[in-house]
Amino acid sequence: MNGTGDDEALTLDPGENWEYPTWYYGVASNARITKDKYQSGSGTITVYYRTGITKEATELLGWTAYSGDFASLGWVGIRVEG
């Protein structure tokens, strides 16, 4: 990840990944991950998430491919793969 604010850019080579720090989102029936694209690039990315009732438990869970809104159990982690 480089840049700051609206100039942040995540550049991944095929097979690379980036994990965002696990944070407390809150219990919600509709959690949504949005992607913004400000710079041109090539290739595709896959976004994964995991959610649990504690930070520690969440970080031990496997990843689920993101395909739409999901129910947050409190803590959320996000992983992007190139």
Biopython code that builds the backbone (N, CA, C, O; Angstrom):
import numpy as np
from Bio.PDB.StructureBuilder import StructureBuilder

atoms = [
    (1, "MET", "N", (0.870, -1.160, 0.000)),
    (1, "MET", "CA", (0.000, 0.000, 0.000)),
    (1, "MET", "C", (0.913, 1.218, 0.000)),
    (1, "MET", "O", (1.859, 1.298, 0.784)),
    (2, "ASN", "N", (0.627, 2.148, -0.870)),
    (2, "ASN", "CA", (1.397, 3.386, -0.872)),
    (2, "ASN", "C", (0.453, 4.566, -1.042)),
    (2, "ASN", "O", (-0.686, 4.398, -1.479)),
    (3, "GLY", "N", (0.922, 5.754, -0.700)),
    (3, "GLY", "CA", (0.110, 6.956, -0.759)),
    (3, "GLY", "C", (-0.683, 7.142, 0.527)),
    (3, "GLY", "O", (-0.619, 6.319, 1.440)),
    (4, "THR", "N", (-1.434, 8.243, 0.579)),
    (4, "THR", "CA", (-2.270, 8.518, 1.738)),
    (4, "THR", "C", (-3.609, 9.066, 1.275)),
    (4, "THR", "O", (-3.729, 9.572, 0.159)),
    (5, "GLY", "N", (-4.612, 8.963, 2.132)),
    (5, "GLY", "CA", (-5.926, 9.504, 1.817)),
    (5, "GLY", "C", (-6.465, 8.961, 0.511)),
    (5, "GLY", "O", (-6.422, 7.755, 0.266)),
    (6, "ASP", "N", (-6.978, 9.860, -0.339)),
    (6, "ASP", "CA", (-7.537, 9.443, -1.620)),
    (6, "ASP", "C", (-6.468, 9.008, -2.616)),
    (6, "ASP", "O", (-6.796, 8.490, -3.683)),
    (7, "ASP", "N", (-5.196, 9.208, -2.284)),
    (7, "ASP", "CA", (-4.115, 8.803, -3.175)),
    (7, "ASP", "C", (-3.563, 7.422, -2.838)),
    (7, "ASP", "O", (-2.577, 6.993, -3.437)),
    (8, "GLU", "N", (-4.184, 6.715, -1.885)),
    (8, "GLU", "CA", (-3.708, 5.368, -1.554)),
    (8, "GLU", "C", (-3.929, 4.435, -2.731)),
    (8, "GLU", "O", (-4.956, 4.491, -3.407)),
    (9, "ALA", "N", (-2.950, 3.579, -2.961)),
    (9, "ALA", "CA", (-3.054, 2.593, -4.025)),
    (9, "ALA", "C", (-2.487, 1.276, -3.529)),
    (9, "ALA", "O", (-1.445, 1.234, -2.876)),
    (10, "LEU", "N", (-3.182, 0.218, -3.847)),
    (10, "LEU", "CA", (-2.740, -1.124, -3.512)),
    (10, "LEU", "C", (-2.332, -1.786, -4.809)),
    (10, "LEU", "O", (-3.155, -1.942, -5.711)),
    (11, "THR", "N", (-1.077, -2.175, -4.916)),
    (11, "THR", "CA", (-0.564, -2.822, -6.108)),
    (11, "THR", "C", (-0.164, -4.239, -5.750)),
    (11, "THR", "O", (0.668, -4.455, -4.869)),
    (12, "LEU", "N", (-0.758, -5.203, -6.436)),
    (12, "LEU", "CA", (-0.477, -6.608, -6.171)),
    (12, "LEU", "C", (-0.045, -7.299, -7.454)),
    (12, "LEU", "O", (-0.616, -7.068, -8.520)),
    (13, "ASP", "N", (0.953, -8.133, -7.343)),
    (13, "ASP", "CA", (1.307, -9.014, -8.440)),
    (13, "ASP", "C", (0.462, -10.273, -8.312)),
    (13, "ASP", "O", (-0.043, -10.565, -7.228)),
    (14, "PRO", "N", (0.300, -11.023, -9.394)),
    (14, "PRO", "CA", (-0.460, -12.271, -9.293)),
    (14, "PRO", "C", (0.102, -13.149, -8.157)),
    (14, "PRO", "O", (1.311, -13.351, -8.053)),
    (15, "GLY", "N", (-0.787, -13.653, -7.327)),
    (15, "GLY", "CA", (-0.381, -14.502, -6.212)),
    (15, "GLY", "C", (-0.088, -13.748, -4.926)),
    (15, "GLY", "O", (0.022, -14.370, -3.869)),
    (16, "GLU", "N", (0.042, -12.427, -4.982)),
    (16, "GLU", "CA", (0.271, -11.639, -3.774)),
    (16, "GLU", "C", (-1.053, -11.339, -3.095)),
    (16, "GLU", "O", (-2.116, -11.432, -3.710)),
    (17, "ASN", "N", (-0.977, -10.971, -1.795)),
    (17, "ASN", "CA", (-2.186, -10.609, -1.074)),
    (17, "ASN", "C", (-1.888, -9.494, -0.095)),
    (17, "ASN", "O", (-0.734, -9.196, 0.213)),
    (18, "TRP", "N", (-2.963, -8.885, 0.385)),
    (18, "TRP", "CA", (-2.877, -7.813, 1.373)),
    (18, "TRP", "C", (-3.988, -8.040, 2.380)),
    (18, "TRP", "O", (-5.147, -8.215, 2.003)),
    (19, "GLU", "N", (-3.638, -8.038, 3.665)),
    (19, "GLU", "CA", (-4.636, -8.184, 4.711)),
    (19, "GLU", "C", (-4.748, -6.875, 5.483)),
    (19, "GLU", "O", (-3.755, -6.345, 5.981)),
    (20, "TYR", "N", (-5.956, -6.369, 5.571)),
    (20, "TYR", "CA", (-6.210, -5.182, 6.378)),
    (20, "TYR", "C", (-6.263, -5.597, 7.842)),
    (20, "TYR", "O", (-6.688, -6.713, 8.142)),
    (21, "PRO", "N", (-5.849, -4.743, 8.750)),
    (21, "PRO", "CA", (-5.927, -5.093, 10.166)),
    (21, "PRO", "C", (-7.376, -5.384, 10.578)),
    (21, "PRO", "O", (-8.305, -4.725, 10.111)),
    (22, "THR", "N", (-7.551, -6.355, 11.435)),
    (22, "THR", "CA", (-8.876, -6.701, 11.945)),
    (22, "THR", "C", (-9.381, -5.555, 12.809)),
    (22, "THR", "O", (-8.638, -5.028, 13.638)),
    (23, "TRP", "N", (-10.642, -5.162, 12.622)),
    (23, "TRP", "CA", (-11.183, -4.048, 13.386)),
    (23, "TRP", "C", (-12.605, -4.372, 13.843)),
    (23, "TRP", "O", (-13.261, -5.272, 13.318)),
    (24, "TYR", "N", (-13.058, -3.607, 14.840)),
    (24, "TYR", "CA", (-14.405, -3.789, 15.348)),
    (24, "TYR", "C", (-15.388, -2.998, 14.496)),
    (24, "TYR", "O", (-15.351, -1.768, 14.471)),
    (25, "TYR", "N", (-16.251, -3.699, 13.812)),
    (25, "TYR", "CA", (-17.266, -3.092, 12.945)),
    (25, "TYR", "C", (-18.597, -2.948, 13.678)),
    (25, "TYR", "O", (-19.352, -2.005, 13.442)),
    (26, "GLY", "N", (-18.866, -3.889, 14.561)),
    (26, "GLY", "CA", (-20.145, -3.922, 15.263)),
    (26, "GLY", "C", (-21.018, -5.025, 14.702)),
    (26, "GLY", "O", (-20.802, -5.504, 13.588)),
    (27, "VAL", "N", (-21.994, -5.416, 15.476)),
    (27, "VAL", "CA", (-22.916, -6.459, 15.038)),
    (27, "VAL", "C", (-23.916, -5.817, 14.086)),
    (27, "VAL", "O", (-24.626, -4.882, 14.455)),
    (28, "ALA", "N", (-23.965, -6.323, 12.869)),
    (28, "ALA", "CA", (-24.853, -5.758, 11.858)),
    (28, "ALA", "C", (-25.305, -6.853, 10.904)),
    (28, "ALA", "O", (-24.534, -7.753, 10.572)),
    (29, "SER", "N", (-26.540, -6.775, 10.471)),
    (29, "SER", "CA", (-27.035, -7.778, 9.539)),
    (29, "SER", "C", (-26.572, -7.511, 8.112)),
    (29, "SER", "O", (-26.590, -8.419, 7.280)),
    (30, "ASN", "N", (-26.159, -6.291, 7.816)),
    (30, "ASN", "CA", (-25.705, -5.958, 6.468)),
    (30, "ASN", "C", (-24.369, -5.236, 6.511)),
    (30, "ASN", "O", (-24.322, -4.017, 6.675)),
    (31, "ALA", "N", (-23.295, -5.980, 6.366)),
    (31, "ALA", "CA", (-21.971, -5.381, 6.230)),
    (31, "ALA", "C", (-21.614, -5.441, 4.744)),
    (31, "ALA", "O", (-21.858, -6.452, 4.086)),
    (32, "ARG", "N", (-21.040, -4.368, 4.223)),
    (32, "ARG", "CA", (-20.740, -4.292, 2.797)),
    (32, "ARG", "C", (-19.307, -3.824, 2.597)),
    (32, "ARG", "O", (-18.845, -2.902, 3.269)),
    (33, "ILE", "N", (-18.620, -4.458, 1.682)),
    (33, "ILE", "CA", (-17.259, -4.067, 1.305)),
    (33, "ILE", "C", (-17.367, -3.369, -0.044)),
    (33, "ILE", "O", (-17.918, -3.921, -0.996)),
    (34, "THR", "N", (-16.838, -2.153, -0.118)),
    (34, "THR", "CA", (-16.860, -1.433, -1.385)),
    (34, "THR", "C", (-15.441, -1.234, -1.872)),
    (34, "THR", "O", (-14.508, -1.109, -1.078)),
    (35, "LYS", "N", (-15.288, -1.206, -3.179)),
    (35, "LYS", "CA", (-13.988, -0.982, -3.795)),
    (35, "LYS", "C", (-14.077, 0.275, -4.644)),
    (35, "LYS", "O", (-15.040, 0.471, -5.386)),
    (36, "ASP", "N", (-13.069, 1.118, -4.527)),
    (36, "ASP", "CA", (-12.964, 2.296, -5.373)),
    (36, "ASP", "C", (-11.778, 2.089, -6.294)),
    (36, "ASP", "O", (-10.764, 1.514, -5.897)),
    (37, "LYS", "N", (-11.905, 2.547, -7.496)),
    (37, "LYS", "CA", (-10.799, 2.424, -8.440)),
    (37, "LYS", "C", (-10.530, 3.795, -9.032)),
    (37, "LYS", "O", (-11.330, 4.315, -9.809)),
    (38, "TYR", "N", (-9.403, 4.373, -8.660)),
    (38, "TYR", "CA", (-9.046, 5.697, -9.139)),
    (38, "TYR", "C", (-7.919, 5.656, -10.159)),
    (38, "TYR", "O", (-7.734, 6.595, -10.933)),
    (39, "GLN", "N", (-7.173, 4.570, -10.154)),
    (39, "GLN", "CA", (-6.053, 4.447, -11.074)),
    (39, "GLN", "C", (-6.286, 3.252, -11.983)),
    (39, "GLN", "O", (-6.923, 2.274, -11.593)),
    (40, "SER", "N", (-5.764, 3.342, -13.194)),
    (40, "SER", "CA", (-5.931, 2.223, -14.105)),
    (40, "SER", "C", (-4.998, 1.091, -13.695)),
    (40, "SER", "O", (-3.962, 1.318, -13.072)),
    (41, "GLY", "N", (-5.371, -0.091, -14.043)),
    (41, "GLY", "CA", (-4.562, -1.252, -13.730)),
    (41, "GLY", "C", (-5.038, -2.423, -14.561)),
    (41, "GLY", "O", (-5.997, -2.313, -15.324)),
    (42, "SER", "N", (-4.365, -3.531, -14.408)),
    (42, "SER", "CA", (-4.773, -4.708, -15.154)),
    (42, "SER", "C", (-4.897, -5.876, -14.191)),
    (42, "SER", "O", (-4.373, -5.846, -13.078)),
    (43, "GLY", "N", (-5.581, -6.876, -14.631)),
    (43, "GLY", "CA", (-5.767, -8.050, -13.788)),
    (43, "GLY", "C", (-7.010, -7.927, -12.932)),
    (43, "GLY", "O", (-7.735, -6.934, -12.991)),
    (44, "THR", "N", (-7.237, -8.943, -12.146)),
    (44, "THR", "CA", (-8.407, -8.965, -11.281)),
    (44, "THR", "C", (-7.967, -9.228, -9.851)),
    (44, "THR", "O", (-6.875, -9.739, -9.602)),
    (45, "ILE", "N", (-8.822, -8.875, -8.934)),
    (45, "ILE", "CA", (-8.564, -9.162, -7.528)),
    (45, "ILE", "C", (-9.725, -9.978, -6.981)),
    (45, "ILE", "O", (-10.833, -9.939, -7.515)),
    (46, "THR", "N", (-9.462, -10.708, -5.922)),
    (46, "THR", "CA", (-10.500, -11.421, -5.192)),
    (46, "THR", "C", (-10.488, -10.886, -3.772)),
    (46, "THR", "O", (-9.430, -10.781, -3.152)),
    (47, "VAL", "N", (-11.664, -10.547, -3.255)),
    (47, "VAL", "CA", (-11.793, -10.008, -1.906)),
    (47, "VAL", "C", (-12.383, -11.095, -1.008)),
    (47, "VAL", "O", (-13.350, -11.762, -1.376)),
    (48, "TYR", "N", (-11.790, -11.261, 0.167)),
    (48, "TYR", "CA", (-12.255, -12.219, 1.158)),
    (48, "TYR", "C", (-12.524, -11.487, 2.466)),
    (48, "TYR", "O", (-11.971, -10.415, 2.712)),
    (49, "TYR", "N", (-13.372, -12.068, 3.298)),
    (49, "TYR", "CA", (-13.633, -11.495, 4.615)),
    (49, "TYR", "C", (-13.750, -12.616, 5.635)),
    (49, "TYR", "O", (-13.907, -13.786, 5.286)),
    (50, "ARG", "N", (-13.670, -12.232, 6.900)),
    (50, "ARG", "CA", (-13.981, -13.126, 8.002)),
    (50, "ARG", "C", (-14.542, -12.274, 9.127)),
    (50, "ARG", "O", (-14.180, -11.107, 9.272)),
    (51, "THR", "N", (-15.418, -12.855, 9.914)),
    (51, "THR", "CA", (-16.061, -12.097, 10.981)),
    (51, "THR", "C", (-16.273, -12.996, 12.191)),
    (51, "THR", "O", (-16.654, -14.159, 12.056)),
    (52, "GLY", "N", (-16.024, -12.446, 13.375)),
    (52, "GLY", "CA", (-16.156, -13.210, 14.608)),
    (52, "GLY", "C", (-16.543, -12.319, 15.766)),
    (52, "GLY", "O", (-16.659, -11.102, 15.619)),
    (53, "ILE", "N", (-16.746, -12.943, 16.933)),
    (53, "ILE", "CA", (-17.219, -12.176, 18.091)),
    (53, "ILE", "C", (-16.097, -11.521, 18.887)),
    (53, "ILE", "O", (-16.348, -10.606, 19.671)),
    (54, "THR", "N", (-14.847, -11.986, 18.692)),
    (54, "THR", "CA", (-13.695, -11.328, 19.299)),
    (54, "THR", "C", (-12.623, -11.162, 18.226)),
    (54, "THR", "O", (-12.643, -11.854, 17.209)),
    (55, "LYS", "N", (-11.701, -10.257, 18.455)),
    (55, "LYS", "CA", (-10.612, -10.050, 17.499)),
    (55, "LYS", "C", (-9.782, -11.316, 17.349)),
    (55, "LYS", "O", (-9.445, -11.720, 16.236)),
    (56, "GLU", "N", (-9.455, -11.939, 18.477)),
    (56, "GLU", "CA", (-8.616, -13.133, 18.460)),
    (56, "GLU", "C", (-9.293, -14.285, 17.715)),
    (56, "GLU", "O", (-8.658, -14.973, 16.916)),
    (57, "ALA", "N", (-10.582, -14.487, 17.982)),
    (57, "ALA", "CA", (-11.313, -15.565, 17.302)),
    (57, "ALA", "C", (-11.406, -15.295, 15.808)),
    (57, "ALA", "O", (-11.270, -16.213, 15.000)),
    (58, "THR", "N", (-11.635, -14.050, 15.441)),
    (58, "THR", "CA", (-11.746, -13.685, 14.030)),
    (58, "THR", "C", (-10.452, -13.990, 13.290)),
    (58, "THR", "O", (-10.482, -14.499, 12.170)),
    (59, "GLU", "N", (-9.318, -13.684, 13.908)),
    (59, "GLU", "CA", (-8.029, -13.884, 13.243)),
    (59, "GLU", "C", (-7.666, -15.362, 13.093)),
    (59, "GLU", "O", (-6.738, -15.686, 12.352)),
    (60, "LEU", "N", (-8.365, -16.254, 13.766)),
    (60, "LEU", "CA", (-8.135, -17.696, 13.625)),
    (60, "LEU", "C", (-9.031, -18.332, 12.563)),
    (60, "LEU", "O", (-8.806, -19.474, 12.162)),
    (61, "LEU", "N", (-10.034, -17.604, 12.115)),
    (61, "LEU", "CA", (-10.991, -18.142, 11.153)),
    (61, "LEU", "C", (-10.424, -18.198, 9.745)),
    (61, "LEU", "O", (-9.471, -17.490, 9.418)),
    (62, "GLY", "N", (-11.017, -19.047, 8.917)),
    (62, "GLY", "CA", (-10.694, -19.086, 7.502)),
    (62, "GLY", "C", (-11.359, -17.923, 6.783)),
    (62, "GLY", "O", (-12.169, -17.198, 7.360)),
    (63, "TRP", "N", (-11.007, -17.759, 5.527)),
    (63, "TRP", "CA", (-11.520, -16.653, 4.723)),
    (63, "TRP", "C", (-12.715, -17.099, 3.900)),
    (63, "TRP", "O", (-12.774, -18.245, 3.455)),
    (64, "THR", "N", (-13.673, -16.194, 3.694)),
    (64, "THR", "CA", (-14.850, -16.428, 2.860)),
    (64, "THR", "C", (-14.792, -15.462, 1.689)),
    (64, "THR", "O", (-14.584, -14.263, 1.877)),
    (65, "ALA", "N", (-14.977, -15.986, 0.471)),
    (65, "ALA", "CA", (-14.977, -15.114, -0.709)),
    (65, "ALA", "C", (-16.161, -14.156, -0.612)),
    (65, "ALA", "O", (-17.291, -14.576, -0.361)),
    (66, "TYR", "N", (-15.893, -12.871, -0.811)),
    (66, "TYR", "CA", (-16.934, -11.855, -0.715)),
    (66, "TYR", "C", (-17.746, -11.831, -1.998)),
    (66, "TYR", "O", (-17.198, -11.712, -3.094)),
    (67, "SER", "N", (-19.069, -11.947, -1.848)),
    (67, "SER", "CA", (-19.942, -11.884, -3.016)),
    (67, "SER", "C", (-21.144, -10.976, -2.787)),
    (67, "SER", "O", (-22.030, -10.886, -3.637)),
    (68, "GLY", "N", (-21.174, -10.312, -1.653)),
    (68, "GLY", "CA", (-22.276, -9.412, -1.339)),
    (68, "GLY", "C", (-22.353, -9.199, 0.163)),
    (68, "GLY", "O", (-21.509, -9.691, 0.911)),
    (69, "ASP", "N", (-23.360, -8.470, 0.598)),
    (69, "ASP", "CA", (-23.518, -8.167, 2.018)),
    (69, "ASP", "C", (-23.406, -9.427, 2.872)),
    (69, "ASP", "O", (-23.791, -10.516, 2.446)),
    (70, "PHE", "N", (-22.877, -9.264, 4.076)),
    (70, "PHE", "CA", (-22.782, -10.386, 5.005)),
    (70, "PHE", "C", (-23.120, -9.882, 6.400)),
    (70, "PHE", "O", (-23.064, -8.681, 6.666)),
    (71, "ALA", "N", (-23.469, -10.797, 7.281)),
    (71, "ALA", "CA", (-23.810, -10.452, 8.660)),
    (71, "ALA", "C", (-22.533, -10.367, 9.484)),
    (71, "ALA", "O", (-21.820, -11.360, 9.629)),
    (72, "SER", "N", (-22.244, -9.199, 10.018)),
    (72, "SER", "CA", (-21.072, -9.011, 10.871)),
    (72, "SER", "C", (-21.394, -9.520, 12.272)),
    (72, "SER", "O", (-22.449, -9.222, 12.831)),
    (73, "LEU", "N", (-20.454, -10.299, 12.829)),
    (73, "LEU", "CA", (-20.594, -10.780, 14.204)),
    (73, "LEU", "C", (-19.933, -9.839, 15.200)),
    (73, "LEU", "O", (-19.982, -10.069, 16.408)),
    (74, "GLY", "N", (-19.314, -8.778, 14.689)),
    (74, "GLY", "CA", (-18.654, -7.789, 15.542)),
    (74, "GLY", "C", (-17.314, -7.368, 14.966)),
    (74, "GLY", "O", (-17.122, -6.204, 14.613)),
    (75, "TRP", "N", (-16.385, -8.315, 14.868)),
    (75, "TRP", "CA", (-15.046, -8.046, 14.335)),
    (75, "TRP", "C", (-14.961, -8.513, 12.896)),
    (75, "TRP", "O", (-15.548, -9.534, 12.539)),
    (76, "VAL", "N", (-14.225, -7.764, 12.051)),
    (76, "VAL", "CA", (-14.137, -8.070, 10.635)),
    (76, "VAL", "C", (-12.688, -7.984, 10.170)),
    (76, "VAL", "O", (-11.940, -7.097, 10.582)),
    (77, "GLY", "N", (-12.308, -8.914, 9.311)),
    (77, "GLY", "CA", (-11.016, -8.879, 8.633)),
    (77, "GLY", "C", (-11.251, -8.941, 7.140)),
    (77, "GLY", "O", (-12.202, -9.578, 6.688)),
    (78, "ILE", "N", (-10.396, -8.287, 6.367)),
    (78, "ILE", "CA", (-10.506, -8.288, 4.911)),
    (78, "ILE", "C", (-9.152, -8.637, 4.301)),
    (78, "ILE", "O", (-8.106, -8.174, 4.758)),
    (79, "ARG", "N", (-9.198, -9.454, 3.270)),
    (79, "ARG", "CA", (-7.995, -9.871, 2.538)),
    (79, "ARG", "C", (-8.257, -9.661, 1.057)),
    (79, "ARG", "O", (-9.323, -10.011, 0.550)),
    (80, "VAL", "N", (-7.281, -9.089, 0.367)),
    (80, "VAL", "CA", (-7.373, -8.883, -1.087)),
    (80, "VAL", "C", (-6.255, -9.687, -1.725)),
    (80, "VAL", "O", (-5.098, -9.594, -1.317)),
    (81, "GLU", "N", (-6.614, -10.485, -2.737)),
    (81, "GLU", "CA", (-5.612, -11.289, -3.453)),
    (81, "GLU", "C", (-5.549, -10.859, -4.901)),
    (81, "GLU", "O", (-6.572, -10.610, -5.538)),
    (82, "GLY", "N", (-4.322, -10.777, -5.416)),
    (82, "GLY", "CA", (-4.123, -10.416, -6.822)),
    (82, "GLY", "C", (-4.027, -11.628, -7.684)),
    (82, "GLY", "O", (-3.858, -11.511, -8.897)),
]
sb = StructureBuilder()
sb.init_structure("model")
sb.init_model(0)
sb.init_chain("A")
sb.init_seg("    ")
for serial, (resi, resn, name, xyz) in enumerate(atoms, 1):
    if name == "N":
        sb.init_residue(resn, " ", resi, " ")
    sb.init_atom(name, np.array(xyz, "f"), 0.0, 1.0, " ", f" {name:<3s}", serial, name[0])
structure = sb.get_structure()
